[in-house]
Amino acid sequence: MSTDNSQQLMHWSRTRNLMIVHITIWFIFSFVVHWFAPQLNNMSFLHFPLGFYMAAQGSLIVFVVQIFLFAKQQENIDRECGMAEDE
């Protein structure tokens, strides 16, 4: 039972760390980028001001990619800790 408990603790620890990383990325692209949009507008991306691009498209692209990365990373954690759904 203790190995099962240690596996659960390892699973939760790795899952918690993964969530913290993804929430930090989410926070940066949700709030920080938009707070600094006027400063980012001094740079351009595809002839658009970078602040405008990040607010209109960039953050959305990051969120979609982040969803798929999180699911893949969580699946890897589940498999390594013996908690995958298909096992």
Phi, psi and omega in degrees: 000328183292326177292324177296317179295320179292324176296319179295319179294319177296318179299312181295320180298313180291322178294318179299315179297320178297317178297318180298317178298313183289325176292324177296315177299315178301314181299316181300313183279343177274319188243307188298313180301319182286328176296326183259020180302316179301321178290323179291336180293348175288342176254159179232155177221119184054041179065018173248148173300136186299322178298317177296315181298315181294324180288322185275320187231316189302314181296321180296319178297316179299319181296317180294315178297321181297322178300313181292319178297317179299314181299317180293315180295320180293321177298319177297317177298315179301316181294316182294331181263005178072031182236021180291152183291330185268010179266000000 
